[in-house]
Amino acid sequence: DAHDLRARARWQREEGHDVAWLEGAGVRTVEAALAPEWGAGLHLPDHARVDPRRLAPALEAAVRASGVDVRTGVEVRSLVRSEDAVTGVELADGKSIEADTVVLAAGAWSGGISGLPRRLPLRPIKGQMLSLALDRPILGGLVAGPGAYLIPREDPDGPLMVVGATMEDAGFDTATDGSSIDGLRSAAEALVPALAGRPERERWAGLRPALPDGLPLIGPDPELDGLVYATGHHRNGILLAPVTARVVAGALSGGPPDSRWAAFGPARFP
């Protein structure tokens, strides 16, 4: 509601972000396709978006070009340890890979890897999404509202509107269901009436790694030398990837721990 939006605007301004409070017709001066009943909102002109399906292969190509050995379709079953230090990982086929340092970044599956020095109370949170095919672009940027957020994207086959996302504590199930998809579509059409009747291009579901306190798990383990965590980011894995990379790189380089990140460390899970 408006009270929550104003509170959000205040703390974002305090953090130095460019935030504009819009009311009435001002909302549609930014996004003309929004339904007329939406009479207030926040505009974040510096807000950006990225397509994870294009980002992931670009990152893979970049690290390969840097000489990194990338192995796909390989399942890690367990850490290999010698006393209080990591010495590598054991794969599902029984083979081992030696390593002085292991970064645990297995998403919702991180807690299922054997040999960890602590129990990780991770659980998968399912998110269903869909995309709608468009004749022309409708929005200039991301729009978030009750029940859905809308992300305009360009595709080789034409413009798309990505609609997300559900939040379901459903284990490791990644099936989609008509009721949830219909709910997302209805919420999207309430935000932008021009989406009504647009053909569905695709529907899918993914799993977000969630921890009980809602915070990610980032940084070195204090009890097992060579183990660094980068997991538990829930809905913000892509968004927090750059800062996570900086924290992990600092841990890998052997520099002193940064106290600013202590709240995200593994010590909170004894």
N, C-alpha and C positions, 0 to 999 in steps of 0.2 A: 504494500500500500504506500501512499504518499509519505507517511511518517517514516517508514523504513527506508524509502528511497532518499529522503532528505538526510537521514542519518548516514547513509552510505556516502552521499555526496560530501558531507562534512569531513569524514575521516579520509576520504580520497584527496580532498584539497589539502588537508593537513600533511599528507604524504607527498605533496607537490604535484599531484596529477591535475591535468586540465579537465575539469568537469563542468558542464553547463546544465542548469535546471530548466526544463522546458515545460510550458503549460499551454493548454488549449491548442490553437492553430499552430503554435510554435513547434509542437511535436511533429507535425506533417511538413513543416518547412525543411526538416532534416530527412524524413522518410515519408514521402507523399502517399505511399501505398498503405500505410497503417490505417486501421479502422478508425472512424471518427470518435468512437466512444473512449478511445485511449486519450485522456485529457492531460496527462502529465508523464514525465519521464526524465531520465538522465541521458545526456549526450556526452560520450567520451571520444573526442575527435582523434585522439592518439591510439585508440583501441585498434588492434591488428588481429589478423587471423592467419592460420597456416593449415594446409591440407596434410594430415598425417600420412595419407597414402602416397603422397609425393615426397614428403620429407624423409620417410624411412629409407626408401631406396637411394635417395640422394646422400644421406649420411653413410649408408653402406658403401656406396661408390667412393666417397671421400676417404673413408678409413682404409679401404682396399688400396687406393692410390697412395696412401701413406705407408703401405707395407704391412698392414694388419692382416693376420690370418683369420678369415671369417668362415666359420663352419655352421651351416644351416641344417636343420633336421636332426640335431644332436641333442639328446636329453641328458641333463646332468642329474644323477641320482643322489650323490653324496659328496660332502667335503672330505678330503683326505687330510688328516692331521698328524702331527708329531708333537706330542706333549702340548704346549700352549701356542702352537703356531700352525698355520695352514701350509700344506705342501702341495696342494693341487685339488683336483676334483676327479671323482669316479663317474663314468658314463653309464647309461642304462645297458649298454652292450658289454659291460665289464672292463672296458679299457679305461686307462687313467691318463690325465694330462697334468704334468707337473707345473707348478706355479708358486712363486713366492707370495703373490697377492691374488685374492679372488674378490671380485666385486659382485655382490649378490643383487641382481637386478632382474629377477624372474617374475615380476608382477604378482598376480594373484596366486601363483604357484610357489612363491619364495618360501613360504612356511613349510612346504612339503619336502624340502631338500634335507636329507639326513646329515647328521654331524654338526648341526649348529650348536653353539654354546648356550643358547637360550630359546625358549619357545616364543614364536612370533604369532600373536593372535590375529593374523590376517584372515579376512574373509572376502570372497569375491562378491562384488555388487554388480548385478547385471544391468546393462543399459541397452535398450532397443532404440533403433533409429530408422529413418527412411529418407529417401530423396525423391523429389518431384521434378519432372522434366518441365522446362519453361520454354516459351517461344522467344522471350526476351528477358533481360535482367529486370528484376522488380525492386530489389533493395540495393542500397549502396554499401551497406555494412551489416554486421551481425546485429540482430534484434533479439532480446530476451524478454519474455513476458510470462504471465501465468500459464503453467502447464507445458511450455515448450520454448525452445530457442531456435532461431532461424539463421542459417549460414549460407549466404549466396556463394556459389562456386561456378567456375567455368570448367567445362568438360569438352573433350574433342567432339562429342556428339551434340553439344549445345549447352546453354546455361542450365544450372541445377539449383534447387533449394534443398539444403540438408536440414532435416527436422529432427531434433533430439530433445530430451532423451529420458527414458524411464529410469527409475531407481528401484531395483528389485533384489532382495536378499534371497536368492534362488539357487545357491550353490554354484556348481560349475555348468549349469544349463545355459546353452547359448542359442536355444531355439527362439524364434519370434512367434508372436500370436496375434491374431487379427484384432482382438479387443484392444490390446495395448497400442498397436499401430493406428487403429481408428481413433483412439483417444489423442494421440499425437497430432494426427491430421486435423481433427476438430479444433484443437488448441491453436494450430498454425493458421487455420482459416479464420478463427476469431481475431487473431492479430492482424492478418493480411488477407482480406476477403478475396483478392485476386488469385489466391492459391486454390480456391474452390474448383474442383473438377480437374485439376491438373493431374496428368497421368503419373503413376508411381514408376520410378526408374528402378529402385532397389530398396530392400529392407534387410537389416542385419542386426546383430547383437554382439556386444563385447563384454568383457569382465574387468572391473576396476578393483585394484587391490586396496582394501580399506582396513584401517586399524581403529580400535575402539575410541581413541581420542581425536580421530579425524586428521591427525598430522602425519606427514611422511616420515619414513625412517631413513636417515642419511648420516653417514659417517662411519668411522672405524669402530670395531668392537673392542672394548677395553680389556676383555679377557682372552681373546684369541688373536694373536698377532697375525696380520696379513689378511684379515677379513674386513671388508668395507661394504656397508649397506647402501643401496640406492633403490628403495622400493616403498610401497605403501602410499603412493601419491593420489590414490582414489581417482577423482575426476580431473586431476590437474597434472597428469604425467607430462604431456607435451608442454604445457604452460611453464612448468617448473624445471624442464630439462636443462636450460642453460645454467641456472643457479646451482642445480644439483651437480652438473658436470664440474663447476668450479670447486664446489666443496669436495667432491670425490678426487679431483685432480690434486687438490691440496693435500689430502690424506695420502695419496699415492706418492707424492713427492717427498713425504717425510717431514713436512713442515710442522710447526707447532699447531695444536688444535685451536680453532677459532671459537671462542666462547659464545659468539652470537648464534651458533648452530646447536648448542648443547640441548635445547628443548626438543630437537629432532633426532637425537642420538639414541642408541640402543639401550643405554643404562636404565631407561624408564620401563624396560621389560626384563626384570631380573629372572 
